[in-house]
């Protein structure tokens, strides 16, 4: 977490999963100057707001996804109800083998 000792960073490359690539692309689109919905500072602030327990339990891109979601909720771009409905829809599609 910001400013706290964490030991060395492993600088190994890995193949990115499709969802990780999509999260990265989503952040690029949301932070473009021509239609900015969030800033890198907001990304970091919402990641650091997770707290050590949750922070440590999430992967790098899971933290990004949490932060993107929190920022869009804070800005009123989407509502908790909209998010819940979409998550239920995705879970239903996964259960049916569509995703």
KOLGU-117159 format. One record per residue (C-alpha): residue in one letter; residue number from 1; x, y, z. Coordinates in nm, 3 decimals, m for minus. Layout:
% residues N
[atom A, NUM, [X, Y, Z]]
...
END
This chain:
% residues 99
[atom X, 1, [0.000, 0.000, 0.000]]
[atom X, 2, [0.115, 0.352, m0.063]]
[atom X, 3, [0.426, 0.444, 0.130]]
[atom X, 4, [0.451, 0.122, 0.327]]
[atom X, 5, [0.739, m0.123, 0.290]]
[atom X, 6, [0.640, m0.419, 0.080]]
[atom X, 7, [0.966, m0.584, m0.021]]
[atom X, 8, [1.100, m0.630, m0.372]]
[atom X, 9, [0.874, m0.620, m0.675]]
[atom X, 10, [0.890, m0.926, m0.901]]
[atom X, 11, [0.961, m0.794, m1.248]]
[atom X, 12, [0.853, m1.101, m1.440]]
[atom X, 13, [0.628, m1.091, m1.741]]
[atom X, 14, [0.324, m1.311, m1.784]]
[atom X, 15, [0.055, m1.361, m2.041]]
[atom X, 16, [m0.237, m1.135, m1.965]]
[atom X, 17, [m0.584, m1.284, m1.947]]
[atom X, 18, [m0.846, m1.133, m2.177]]
[atom X, 19, [m1.027, m0.973, m1.881]]
[atom X, 20, [m0.701, m0.806, m1.766]]
[atom X, 21, [m0.651, m0.659, m2.113]]
[atom X, 22, [m1.009, m0.534, m2.107]]
[atom X, 23, [m0.964, m0.367, m1.767]]
[atom X, 24, [m0.653, m0.193, m1.899]]
[atom X, 25, [m0.839, m0.078, m2.212]]
[atom X, 26, [m1.131, 0.042, m2.000]]
[atom X, 27, [m0.900, 0.261, m1.792]]
[atom X, 28, [m0.742, 0.405, m2.106]]
[atom X, 29, [m1.085, 0.493, m2.246]]
[atom X, 30, [m1.214, 0.638, m1.918]]
[atom X, 31, [m0.909, 0.858, m1.868]]
[atom X, 32, [m0.884, 1.004, m2.220]]
[atom X, 33, [m0.863, 1.382, m2.226]]
[atom X, 34, [m1.147, 1.423, m2.476]]
[atom X, 35, [m1.405, 1.254, m2.249]]
[atom X, 36, [m1.240, 1.206, m1.909]]
[atom X, 37, [m1.449, 1.006, m1.662]]
[atom X, 38, [m1.165, 0.943, m1.415]]
[atom X, 39, [m0.805, 1.029, m1.340]]
[atom X, 40, [m0.506, 0.821, m1.241]]
[atom X, 41, [m0.519, 0.998, m0.903]]
[atom X, 42, [m0.874, 0.865, m0.852]]
[atom X, 43, [m0.758, 0.517, m0.951]]
[atom X, 44, [m0.486, 0.528, m0.687]]
[atom X, 45, [m0.705, 0.686, m0.418]]
[atom X, 46, [m0.975, 0.420, m0.454]]
[atom X, 47, [m0.718, 0.139, m0.457]]
[atom X, 48, [m0.556, 0.273, m0.140]]
[atom X, 49, [m0.900, 0.304, 0.023]]
[atom X, 50, [m0.937, m0.075, 0.007]]
[atom X, 51, [m0.747, m0.128, 0.328]]
[atom X, 52, [m0.470, m0.386, 0.380]]
[atom X, 53, [m0.692, m0.697, 0.414]]
[atom X, 54, [m0.886, m0.647, 0.092]]
[atom X, 55, [m0.588, m0.498, m0.091]]
[atom X, 56, [m0.378, m0.808, m0.024]]
[atom X, 57, [m0.656, m1.045, m0.131]]
[atom X, 58, [m0.701, m0.890, m0.478]]
[atom X, 59, [m0.482, m0.917, m0.784]]
[atom X, 60, [m0.342, m0.609, m0.959]]
[atom X, 61, [m0.622, m0.583, m1.214]]
[atom X, 62, [m0.890, m0.675, m0.960]]
[atom X, 63, [m0.778, m0.367, m0.765]]
[atom X, 64, [m0.806, m0.161, m1.080]]
[atom X, 65, [m1.156, m0.296, m1.147]]
[atom X, 66, [m1.265, m0.213, m0.794]]
[atom X, 67, [m1.128, 0.139, m0.828]]
[atom X, 68, [m1.285, 0.198, m1.169]]
[atom X, 69, [m1.621, 0.081, m1.036]]
[atom X, 70, [m1.594, 0.297, m0.723]]
[atom X, 71, [m1.502, 0.604, m0.930]]
[atom X, 72, [m1.791, 0.556, m1.173]]
[atom X, 73, [m2.030, 0.518, m0.879]]
[atom X, 74, [m1.888, 0.831, m0.713]]
[atom X, 75, [m1.933, 1.030, m1.033]]
[atom X, 76, [m2.288, 0.903, m1.085]]
[atom X, 77, [m2.196, 0.745, m1.419]]
[atom X, 78, [m2.364, 0.427, m1.299]]
[atom X, 79, [m2.576, 0.337, m0.999]]
[atom X, 80, [m2.551, 0.051, m0.752]]
[atom X, 81, [m2.877, m0.088, m0.895]]
[atom X, 82, [m2.743, m0.081, m1.252]]
[atom X, 83, [m2.424, m0.249, m1.139]]
[atom X, 84, [m2.614, m0.517, m0.947]]
[atom X, 85, [m2.840, m0.593, m1.244]]
[atom X, 86, [m2.545, m0.621, m1.481]]
[atom X, 87, [m2.353, m0.846, m1.240]]
[atom X, 88, [m2.658, m1.073, m1.205]]
[atom X, 89, [m2.690, m1.086, m1.584]]
[atom X, 90, [m2.325, m1.183, m1.625]]
[atom X, 91, [m2.351, m1.450, m1.352]]
[atom X, 92, [m2.658, m1.592, m1.526]]
[atom X, 93, [m2.475, m1.603, m1.863]]
[atom X, 94, [m2.173, m1.771, m1.704]]
[atom X, 95, [m2.397, m2.032, m1.542]]
[atom X, 96, [m2.553, m2.106, m1.883]]
[atom X, 97, [m2.207, m2.137, m2.040]]
[atom X, 98, [m2.245, m1.832, m2.262]]
[atom X, 99, [m1.929, m1.666, m2.131]]
END
